[in-house]
């Protein structure tokens, strides 16, 4: 549970950074931002795998580039579900998904499988 909450906090940071860089994305309040991050975690755990399987032939045809659109669609879905979270266009959601993905990747690399902070260890 701690791991999920840490990853949701990292996703909230990514959504916040994306909303600062992308003019078509906004939140009414910090509470909406945190709630959107939690909903994004749930959507990515439940809806995204189903959507991935359904769009697999198109993903293969585009050599995986359709995954950017799929991730953007998940953020757009969260924007439709969470009142106070607005995204103007799908391409804004795709760019937001790239920003959130990079920040989540960087943040999650510091969190181990047990949901604890694990700094990089050098081999001596």
Secondary structure in CASP SS format (residue, H / E / C, confidence):
PFRMAT SS
TARGET T0000
AUTHOR 0000-0000-0000
METHOD secondary structure of the structure
MODEL  1
X C 1.00
X H 1.00
X H 1.00
X H 1.00
X H 1.00
X H 1.00
X H 1.00
X H 1.00
X H 1.00
X H 1.00
X H 1.00
X H 1.00
X H 1.00
X H 1.00
X H 1.00
X H 1.00
X H 1.00
X H 1.00
X H 1.00
X H 1.00
X H 1.00
X C 1.00
X C 1.00
X C 1.00
X E 1.00
X E 1.00
X E 1.00
X C 1.00
X C 1.00
X H 1.00
X H 1.00
X H 1.00
X H 1.00
X H 1.00
X H 1.00
X H 1.00
X H 1.00
X H 1.00
X H 1.00
X H 1.00
X H 1.00
X H 1.00
X H 1.00
X H 1.00
X H 1.00
X H 1.00
X H 1.00
X H 1.00
X H 1.00
X H 1.00
X H 1.00
X H 1.00
X H 1.00
X H 1.00
X C 1.00
X H 1.00
X H 1.00
X H 1.00
X H 1.00
X H 1.00
X H 1.00
X C 1.00
X C 1.00
X C 1.00
X C 1.00
X H 1.00
X H 1.00
X H 1.00
X H 1.00
X H 1.00
X H 1.00
X H 1.00
X H 1.00
X H 1.00
X H 1.00
X H 1.00
X H 1.00
X H 1.00
X H 1.00
X H 1.00
X H 1.00
X C 1.00
X C 1.00
X C 1.00
X E 1.00
X E 1.00
X E 1.00
X C 1.00
X C 1.00
X H 1.00
X H 1.00
X H 1.00
X H 1.00
X H 1.00
X H 1.00
X H 1.00
X H 1.00
X H 1.00
X H 1.00
X H 1.00
X H 1.00
X H 1.00
X H 1.00
X H 1.00
X H 1.00
X H 1.00
X H 1.00
X H 1.00
X C 1.00
X C 1.00
X E 1.00
X C 1.00
X C 1.00
X C 1.00
X C 1.00
X C 1.00
X E 1.00
X C 1.00
X C 1.00
X C 1.00
X C 1.00
X C 1.00
X C 1.00
X C 1.00
END
